[in-house]
């Protein structure tokens, strides 16, 4: 396969990627930049980027609940067709290791969500008391591939009409749990909507904050200083008004909280961008969102004011570096998407990849 392209390319695994024009060859599942003699006949032309990354999805879960192995493979294929060639499975109620082993995409697993009893979506999480948290983190670290997923806050329905978002864990418990994961070489991602949860997460030194809709500017700045990444999941935050409506008169305090988080999120997003914190691209697919919808999430980033070039960097090589995955450089495993239009000029090009390659797997024209 010979490709003439303007590519988001690096000279080596350690270097930042830059846009370069040239001739690229895929040989034995790896990619190389080759000298032009004038006699070459490219098989493909276009704009090439490292495969996209969805750092927050759930392979094995859907709105109707857990899915079987065939369903998990379909979810992986939906991502691959959309040029998402690597995902961080951010918690699944089923064992997806068999799918991860032979998937066309790379799947980094976080085991199952860990939550307190009756403090998360029914049947989705492993439910433990705080005294059992460290042991469960260790167990899930062994079942994942480098990540553990905690539920940081959720509605506490025990308070009836006064029920609201509340943290699940104390700060000391989080410190011990994160330390246990880090000792095993695993990193910790934490779901959080609420403001009151954040300080304990910062103190514990978690590795990524998922959603982060309740963060204030000081907390975002501290996360940036500590090297904690944030996955803003703008599509999911966009559902907050629906969550508030569903809570209705039964949980009016919680409904008001979700409404306020939605109303204030423009300022939260601005603080993310201005702080320089690493933003990770995630859809939360598997629940309310469809797998393979990362281009829609990134379109919201652009609508919120982030330039297309920065979005492409964040969703490709920067996310890969954060997760310890390879980018696009001389001799690397061929893992890329090719487009007929320049995504720097029109980010909507991401909706229709002309070619997706991940090692020995190929999808042409999104098929």
C-alpha positions as a Python dict, from the first residue, in 0.01 Angstrom:
ca = {
    (1, 'X'): (0, 0, 0),
    (2, 'X'): (147, 332, -110),
    (3, 'X'): (-9, 655, 16),
    (4, 'X'): (59, 1013, -86),
    (5, 'X'): (-61, 1221, 205),
    (6, 'X'): (-38, 1521, 428),
    (7, 'X'): (12, 1335, 753),
    (8, 'X'): (16, 1407, 1125),
    (9, 'X'): (354, 1239, 1169),
    (10, 'X'): (643, 1211, 1414),
    (11, 'X'): (1008, 1130, 1353),
    (12, 'X'): (1013, 888, 1646),
    (13, 'X'): (797, 749, 1925),
    (14, 'X'): (920, 1015, 2167),
    (15, 'X'): (861, 1323, 1952),
    (16, 'X'): (554, 1539, 1905),
    (17, 'X'): (362, 1495, 1581),
    (18, 'X'): (367, 1757, 1307),
    (19, 'X'): (189, 1788, 972),
    (20, 'X'): (417, 1680, 688),
    (21, 'X'): (362, 1598, 322),
    (22, 'X'): (514, 1290, 169),
    (23, 'X'): (488, 938, 41),
    (24, 'X'): (416, 660, 290),
    (25, 'X'): (428, 286, 251),
    (26, 'X'): (255, 19, 456),
    (27, 'X'): (466, -295, 457),
    (28, 'X'): (418, -604, 673),
    (29, 'X'): (175, -417, 895),
    (30, 'X'): (409, -122, 959),
    (31, 'X'): (435, 223, 808),
    (32, 'X'): (737, 399, 662),
    (33, 'X'): (804, 729, 489),
    (34, 'X'): (973, 665, 154),
    (35, 'X'): (1173, 875, -87),
    (36, 'X'): (997, 988, -403),
    (37, 'X'): (1155, 906, -740),
    (38, 'X'): (869, 1023, -960),
    (39, 'X'): (784, 671, -1073),
    (40, 'X'): (557, 587, -780),
    (41, 'X'): (187, 519, -833),
    (42, 'X'): (9, 576, -501),
    (43, 'X'): (-283, 348, -422),
    (44, 'X'): (-437, 614, -196),
    (45, 'X'): (-422, 991, -147),
    (46, 'X'): (-549, 1222, 122),
    (47, 'X'): (-495, 1349, 474),
    (48, 'X'): (-367, 1098, 728),
    (49, 'X'): (-387, 1102, 1108),
    (50, 'X'): (-305, 846, 1376),
    (51, 'X'): (-609, 637, 1463),
    (52, 'X'): (-856, 822, 1684),
    (53, 'X'): (-888, 733, 2053),
    (54, 'X'): (-1204, 710, 2263),
    (55, 'X'): (-1082, 711, 2621),
    (56, 'X'): (-1425, 670, 2778),
    (57, 'X'): (-1653, 401, 2642),
    (58, 'X'): (-1799, 72, 2759),
    (59, 'X'): (-1746, -238, 2547),
    (60, 'X'): (-2009, -480, 2677),
    (61, 'X'): (-2283, -241, 2786),
    (62, 'X'): (-2582, -75, 2618),
    (63, 'X'): (-2891, 119, 2721),
    (64, 'X'): (-3074, -212, 2757),
    (65, 'X'): (-2799, -357, 2978),
    (66, 'X'): (-2506, -595, 2928),
    (67, 'X'): (-2444, -733, 2579),
    (68, 'X'): (-2314, -1072, 2468),
    (69, 'X'): (-1988, -1144, 2288),
    (70, 'X'): (-2140, -1084, 1945),
    (71, 'X'): (-2265, -748, 2066),
    (72, 'X'): (-1923, -656, 2202),
    (73, 'X'): (-1761, -740, 1870),
    (74, 'X'): (-2018, -524, 1693),
    (75, 'X'): (-1934, -235, 1928),
    (76, 'X'): (-1563, -274, 1853),
    (77, 'X'): (-1634, -281, 1478),
    (78, 'X'): (-1849, 34, 1503),
    (79, 'X'): (-1552, 214, 1654),
    (80, 'X'): (-1314, 79, 1391),
    (81, 'X'): (-1535, 192, 1102),
    (82, 'X'): (-1537, 539, 1260),
    (83, 'X'): (-1153, 543, 1265),
    (84, 'X'): (-1139, 488, 1641),
    (85, 'X'): (-860, 232, 1659),
    (86, 'X'): (-800, 246, 2034),
    (87, 'X'): (-1036, 273, 2330),
    (88, 'X'): (-1010, 278, 2703),
    (89, 'X'): (-1299, 65, 2819),
    (90, 'X'): (-1395, 268, 3123),
    (91, 'X'): (-1576, -8, 3310),
    (92, 'X'): (-1792, -294, 3180),
    (93, 'X'): (-2025, -530, 3369),
    (94, 'X'): (-1912, -824, 3154),
    (95, 'X'): (-1573, -979, 3089),
    (96, 'X'): (-1463, -849, 2750),
    (97, 'X'): (-1111, -990, 2755),
    (98, 'X'): (-1180, -1243, 2477),
    (99, 'X'): (-1301, -962, 2251),
    (100, 'X'): (-1008, -740, 2346),
    (101, 'X'): (-762, -1015, 2254),
    (102, 'X'): (-860, -1034, 1886),
    (103, 'X'): (-1033, -703, 1823),
    (104, 'X'): (-935, -483, 1525),
    (105, 'X'): (-893, -202, 1780),
    (106, 'X'): (-678, -180, 2091),
    (107, 'X'): (-888, -210, 2406),
    (108, 'X'): (-746, -98, 2738),
    (109, 'X'): (-968, -240, 3011),
    (110, 'X'): (-1055, -96, 3351),
    (111, 'X'): (-1240, -401, 3482),
    (112, 'X'): (-1575, -310, 3638),
    (113, 'X'): (-1691, 14, 3795),
    (114, 'X'): (-1647, 20, 4171),
    (115, 'X'): (-1926, 185, 4372),
    (116, 'X'): (-2099, 179, 4711),
    (117, 'X'): (-2413, -38, 4747),
    (118, 'X'): (-2714, 113, 4570),
    (119, 'X'): (-2512, 419, 4467),
    (120, 'X'): (-2482, 363, 4094),
    (121, 'X'): (-2665, 217, 3794),
    (122, 'X'): (-2811, -119, 3889),
    (123, 'X'): (-2594, -422, 3794),
    (124, 'X'): (-2325, -208, 3630),
    (125, 'X'): (-2079, -181, 3920),
    (126, 'X'): (-1915, -402, 4177),
    (127, 'X'): (-2067, -273, 4501),
    (128, 'X'): (-1851, -259, 4813),
    (129, 'X'): (-1837, -72, 5141),
    (130, 'X'): (-1559, 177, 5195),
    (131, 'X'): (-1362, -66, 5413),
    (132, 'X'): (-1350, -304, 5115),
    (133, 'X'): (-1244, -45, 4859),
    (134, 'X'): (-870, -114, 4855),
    (135, 'X'): (-918, -490, 4816),
    (136, 'X'): (-1161, -435, 4530),
    (137, 'X'): (-928, -191, 4357),
    (138, 'X'): (-654, -453, 4372),
    (139, 'X'): (-893, -716, 4232),
    (140, 'X'): (-1006, -495, 3944),
    (141, 'X'): (-650, -387, 3869),
    (142, 'X'): (-563, -750, 3806),
    (143, 'X'): (-867, -792, 3578),
    (144, 'X'): (-801, -477, 3375),
    (145, 'X'): (-513, -377, 3153),
    (146, 'X'): (-367, -82, 3335),
    (147, 'X'): (-677, 100, 3459),
    (148, 'X'): (-930, 96, 3743),
    (149, 'X'): (-1262, 285, 3734),
    (150, 'X'): (-1419, 436, 4047),
    (151, 'X'): (-1759, 598, 4079),
    (152, 'X'): (-1685, 920, 4265),
    (153, 'X'): (-2038, 1052, 4319),
    (154, 'X'): (-2399, 963, 4247),
    (155, 'X'): (-2743, 1045, 4377),
    (156, 'X'): (-2804, 917, 4729),
    (157, 'X'): (-3172, 821, 4728),
    (158, 'X'): (-3186, 747, 5099),
    (159, 'X'): (-3271, 1111, 5165),
    (160, 'X'): (-3601, 1104, 4980),
    (161, 'X'): (-3698, 1441, 4832),
    (162, 'X'): (-3371, 1588, 4964),
    (163, 'X'): (-3161, 1337, 4774),
    (164, 'X'): (-2872, 1488, 4580),
    (165, 'X'): (-2536, 1408, 4420),
    (166, 'X'): (-2298, 1312, 4698),
    (167, 'X'): (-1945, 1165, 4713),
    (168, 'X'): (-1922, 790, 4765),
    (169, 'X'): (-1583, 779, 4936),
    (170, 'X'): (-1393, 971, 5202),
    (171, 'X'): (-1063, 1136, 5113),
    (172, 'X'): (-853, 891, 5322),
    (173, 'X'): (-1021, 595, 5152),
    (174, 'X'): (-947, 741, 4809),
    (175, 'X'): (-585, 810, 4900),
    (176, 'X'): (-539, 446, 5005),
    (177, 'X'): (-723, 312, 4699),
    (178, 'X'): (-527, 517, 4446),
    (179, 'X'): (-201, 432, 4620),
    (180, 'X'): (-287, 60, 4599),
    (181, 'X'): (-358, 88, 4228),
    (182, 'X'): (-39, 280, 4160),
    (183, 'X'): (168, 24, 4349),
    (184, 'X'): (38, -236, 4100),
    (185, 'X'): (122, -13, 3804),
    (186, 'X'): (-245, 67, 3736),
    (187, 'X'): (-399, 410, 3692),
    (188, 'X'): (-730, 534, 3828),
    (189, 'X'): (-1014, 704, 3640),
    (190, 'X'): (-1303, 848, 3839),
    (191, 'X'): (-1656, 935, 3735),
    (192, 'X'): (-1765, 1263, 3889),
    (193, 'X'): (-2037, 1519, 3825),
    (194, 'X'): (-2037, 1698, 4160),
    (195, 'X'): (-1820, 1981, 4292),
    (196, 'X'): (-1783, 1835, 4642),
    (197, 'X'): (-1605, 1524, 4513),
    (198, 'X'): (-1314, 1698, 4342),
    (199, 'X'): (-1087, 1804, 4628),
    (200, 'X'): (-1055, 1446, 4753),
    (201, 'X'): (-971, 1325, 4402),
    (202, 'X'): (-698, 1585, 4372),
    (203, 'X'): (-560, 1492, 4713),
    (204, 'X'): (-558, 1124, 4619),
    (205, 'X'): (-376, 1193, 4291),
    (206, 'X'): (-613, 1014, 4055),
    (207, 'X'): (-498, 991, 3695),
    (208, 'X'): (-806, 1108, 3508),
    (209, 'X'): (-1129, 1281, 3599),
    (210, 'X'): (-1426, 1172, 3391),
    (211, 'X'): (-1687, 1442, 3314),
    (212, 'X'): (-1563, 1689, 3577),
    (213, 'X'): (-1876, 1902, 3538),
    (214, 'X'): (-1863, 2032, 3895),
    (215, 'X'): (-1505, 2158, 3892),
    (216, 'X'): (-1427, 2520, 3974),
    (217, 'X'): (-1139, 2712, 3819),
    (218, 'X'): (-901, 2657, 4112),
    (219, 'X'): (-964, 2282, 4100),
    (220, 'X'): (-906, 2270, 3725),
    (221, 'X'): (-581, 2464, 3765),
    (222, 'X'): (-469, 2223, 4036),
    (223, 'X'): (-553, 1923, 3816),
    (224, 'X'): (-343, 2075, 3538),
    (225, 'X'): (-51, 2132, 3775),
    (226, 'X'): (-71, 1773, 3900),
    (227, 'X'): (-87, 1625, 3549),
    (228, 'X'): (-439, 1490, 3600),
    (229, 'X'): (-626, 1465, 3270),
    (230, 'X'): (-994, 1546, 3221),
    (231, 'X'): (-1241, 1374, 2990),
    (232, 'X'): (-1515, 1634, 2938),
    (233, 'X'): (-1773, 1409, 2760),
    (234, 'X'): (-1971, 1703, 2622),
    (235, 'X'): (-2236, 1480, 2469),
    (236, 'X'): (-2308, 1327, 2807),
    (237, 'X'): (-2310, 1661, 2988),
    (238, 'X'): (-2559, 1776, 2725),
    (239, 'X'): (-2805, 1523, 2868),
    (240, 'X'): (-2811, 1685, 3214),
    (241, 'X'): (-3140, 1871, 3146),
    (242, 'X'): (-3299, 1534, 3059),
    (243, 'X'): (-3167, 1384, 3382),
    (244, 'X'): (-3316, 1677, 3573),
    (245, 'X'): (-3654, 1634, 3405),
    (246, 'X'): (-3654, 1260, 3476),
    (247, 'X'): (-3587, 1330, 3847),
    (248, 'X'): (-3891, 1557, 3847),
    (249, 'X'): (-4075, 1626, 4170),
    (250, 'X'): (-3952, 1302, 4331),
    (251, 'X'): (-3594, 1432, 4363),
    (252, 'X'): (-3621, 1811, 4328),
    (253, 'X'): (-3286, 1888, 4492),
    (254, 'X'): (-3100, 1654, 4260),
    (255, 'X'): (-3295, 1793, 3962),
    (256, 'X'): (-3188, 2146, 4057),
    (257, 'X'): (-2825, 2035, 4090),
    (258, 'X'): (-2823, 1881, 3742),
    (259, 'X'): (-2990, 2191, 3598),
    (260, 'X'): (-2730, 2416, 3762),
    (261, 'X'): (-2441, 2199, 3642),
    (262, 'X'): (-2576, 2224, 3289),
    (263, 'X'): (-2623, 2600, 3311),
    (264, 'X'): (-2270, 2657, 3441),
    (265, 'X'): (-2087, 2422, 3213),
    (266, 'X'): (-1980, 2682, 2958),
    (267, 'X'): (-1760, 2839, 3226),
    (268, 'X'): (-1630, 2495, 3328),
    (269, 'X'): (-1531, 2422, 2968),
    (270, 'X'): (-1358, 2759, 2939),
    (271, 'X'): (-1157, 2679, 3252),
    (272, 'X'): (-1053, 2345, 3099),
    (273, 'X'): (-922, 2517, 2786),
    (274, 'X'): (-756, 2811, 2961),
    (275, 'X'): (-581, 2595, 3223),
    (276, 'X'): (-389, 2386, 2972),
    (277, 'X'): (-508, 2065, 3139),
    (278, 'X'): (-486, 1763, 2910),
    (279, 'X'): (-828, 1703, 2759),
    (280, 'X'): (-908, 1345, 2665),
    (281, 'X'): (-1164, 1255, 2396),
    (282, 'X'): (-1442, 1033, 2529),
    (283, 'X'): (-1799, 958, 2426),
    (284, 'X'): (-1933, 752, 2721),
    (285, 'X'): (-2057, 515, 2450),
    (286, 'X'): (-2238, 204, 2565),
    (287, 'X'): (-2501, 382, 2770),
    (288, 'X'): (-2672, 687, 2628),
    (289, 'X'): (-2427, 729, 2338),
    (290, 'X'): (-2356, 504, 2042),
    (291, 'X'): (-2019, 344, 1978),
    (292, 'X'): (-1838, 508, 1689),
    (293, 'X'): (-1973, 855, 1772),
    (294, 'X'): (-1643, 1022, 1860),
    (295, 'X'): (-1668, 1262, 1564),
    (296, 'X'): (-1989, 1399, 1715),
    (297, 'X'): (-1818, 1457, 2050),
    (298, 'X'): (-1528, 1635, 1881),
    (299, 'X'): (-1771, 1850, 1681),
    (300, 'X'): (-1900, 1980, 2016),
    (301, 'X'): (-1544, 2065, 2118),
    (302, 'X'): (-1510, 2272, 1803),
    (303, 'X'): (-1850, 2435, 1854),
    (304, 'X'): (-1732, 2531, 2204),
    (305, 'X'): (-1435, 2715, 2053),
    (306, 'X'): (-1141, 2472, 2038),
    (307, 'X'): (-953, 2492, 1705),
    (308, 'X'): (-962, 2189, 1479),
    (309, 'X'): (-583, 2144, 1487),
    (310, 'X'): (-585, 2124, 1867),
    (311, 'X'): (-876, 1881, 1860),
    (312, 'X'): (-695, 1653, 1615),
    (313, 'X'): (-383, 1655, 1832),
    (314, 'X'): (-586, 1579, 2147),
    (315, 'X'): (-784, 1297, 1988),
    (316, 'X'): (-488, 1122, 1827),
    (317, 'X'): (-124, 1132, 1933),
    (318, 'X'): (-170, 1320, 2262),
    (319, 'X'): (-433, 1074, 2383),
    (320, 'X'): (-209, 789, 2266),
    (321, 'X'): (90, 925, 2455),
    (322, 'X'): (-123, 958, 2770),
    (323, 'X'): (-238, 596, 2741),
    (324, 'X'): (106, 464, 2648),
    (325, 'X'): (4, 375, 2293),
    (326, 'X'): (203, 427, 1975),
    (327, 'X'): (142, 716, 1739),
    (328, 'X'): (232, 748, 1373),
    (329, 'X'): (606, 744, 1308),
    (330, 'X'): (877, 566, 1111),
    (331, 'X'): (845, 189, 1153),
    (332, 'X'): (543, 203, 1384),
    (333, 'X'): (255, -40, 1349),
    (334, 'X'): (31, 101, 1075),
    (335, 'X'): (-253, 254, 1276),
    (336, 'X'): (-415, 546, 1097),
    (337, 'X'): (-713, 696, 919),
    (338, 'X'): (-708, 858, 578),
    (339, 'X'): (-956, 1125, 466),
    (340, 'X'): (-1051, 1270, 129),
    (341, 'X'): (-1086, 1616, 288),
    (342, 'X'): (-852, 1809, 515),
    (343, 'X'): (-988, 1772, 871),
    (344, 'X'): (-791, 2079, 979),
    (345, 'X'): (-1006, 2290, 749),
    (346, 'X'): (-1330, 2099, 805),
    (347, 'X'): (-1352, 1879, 1113),
    (348, 'X'): (-1669, 1717, 978),
    (349, 'X'): (-1437, 1517, 751),
    (350, 'X'): (-1391, 1286, 1052),
    (351, 'X'): (-1741, 1150, 991),
    (352, 'X'): (-1631, 971, 674),
    (353, 'X'): (-1285, 812, 673),
    (354, 'X'): (-1182, 690, 328),
    (355, 'X'): (-950, 428, 477),
    (356, 'X'): (-885, 294, 826),
    (357, 'X'): (-586, 71, 893),
    (358, 'X'): (-490, -97, 1220),
    (359, 'X'): (-214, -349, 1169),
    (360, 'X'): (-357, -618, 944),
    (361, 'X'): (-713, -485, 969),
    (362, 'X'): (-847, -250, 701),
    (363, 'X'): (-1177, -71, 653),
    (364, 'X'): (-1227, 123, 328),
    (365, 'X'): (-1478, 407, 292),
    (366, 'X'): (-1610, 343, 641),
    (367, 'X'): (-1738, -4, 545),
}
